[in-house]
């Protein structure tokens, strides 16, 4: 069974460094635009909570960050953490 992976990154301010580390690890592993996704939602208090989702193809990167298996994330609100190196810009 293939599944997605989830990593709770904390509030949006704290999550930035982790998001950058995940982004770089995905690019280093050749994952490109499909390596990881960021999902932000309102948490307790004033700050957003960030969850990083990895698709099945990025399982090895997910495991390096101790992500846990999960169901596919909601599609609405997902933002790619990596840029597609093949996309024109």
C-alpha positions in Angstrom: 0.0 0.0 0.0 1.3 3.4 -0.9 0.5 6.2 1.4 1.4 9.8 2.0 3.6 11.0 4.9 2.9 13.8 7.4 5.3 16.0 9.4 3.9 18.5 11.9 6.1 21.5 11.6 4.6 23.7 14.3 3.5 27.3 14.0 4.3 29.3 10.9 7.2 31.2 12.3 9.0 28.2 13.7 8.2 26.1 10.6 10.2 28.2 8.2 13.5 26.6 8.9 12.1 23.1 8.8 10.3 23.9 5.5 13.6 25.1 4.0 15.4 22.0 5.2 12.7 19.8 3.6 12.7 21.8 0.4 16.5 21.4 0.1 16.4 17.7 0.9 13.7 17.2 -1.8 15.7 19.0 -4.4 18.8 17.1 -3.5 16.9 13.9 -3.9 15.6 15.0 -7.3 12.0 15.2 -6.2 11.4 18.6 -7.9 7.9 20.0 -7.6 6.4 16.7 -6.3 8.7 16.4 -3.3 6.7 18.0 -0.5 3.7 20.2 0.2 3.0 22.7 2.9 -0.5 23.0 4.5 -1.3 25.9 6.8 -4.3 26.0 9.1 -5.4 28.0 12.0 -4.2 26.6 15.3 -4.8 27.5 18.9 -4.2 31.2 19.5 -3.0 33.6 16.8 -0.6 31.5 14.8 -1.2 29.2 11.9 0.0 25.6 12.3 2.0 24.1 9.4 2.0 20.5 8.3 4.3 19.2 5.7 3.0 16.4 3.4 5.2 14.1 1.3 3.7 12.0 -1.5 4.5 8.3 -1.8 7.3 9.0 -4.3 9.1 11.1 -1.6 9.0 8.4 1.1 12.8 8.3 1.6 13.0 12.0 2.2 9.9 11.8 4.5 11.6 9.1 6.6 14.7 11.2 7.0 12.5 13.8 8.8 10.7 11.2 10.9 7.4 11.8 9.1 4.6 9.4 9.8 2.3 7.6 7.3 -1.0 9.2 6.7 -4.0 9.4 4.3 -3.7 11.8 1.4 -4.0 15.4 2.5 -6.8 17.8 1.5 -6.0 19.2 -1.9 -7.3 22.7 -1.1 -4.7 24.8 0.6 -1.7 22.6 -0.4 1.4 24.6 -1.5 4.4 23.0 -3.1 7.6 23.5 -1.1 9.8 22.9 -4.0 10.1 24.6 -7.3 9.9 22.6 -10.5 13.4 22.9 -12.1 11.9 22.1 -15.5 9.4 25.0 -15.4 10.1 28.1 -17.3 10.1 31.2 -15.2 
